[in-house]
Amino acid sequence: MQAPRRHLPLGLLRWLLKLPGVAAYFGTSPESLNVIQTERFDMHQSRELESRYQLKHPDTQTTLENTAHFVRRELRVFTLCKNAMSAI
């Protein structure tokens, strides 16, 4: 998966999602954009702490892949259980 190369300002995206049918087409709502933060955070203290205690951040790609595998596996189990319960 490649990182996005283009973006829309959040205000424009929020406005677009309020147009009839757009939110349903994309399967999201303007309210869901409230969780996106565009601010940059000062990481100086975090990096000092990492250095002092020799902490390492996990590899982001590996972490996201592991999370995706876990969710996919759990959804399969959930679907199997749901189908089994509906057959009863």
Secondary structure, 3 states (H helix, E strand, C coil): CCCCCCCCCHHHHHHHHCCCCHHHHHCCCHHHHHHCCCCCCCCHHHHHHHHHHCCCCCCHHHHHHHHHHHHHHHHHHHHHHHHHHHHC
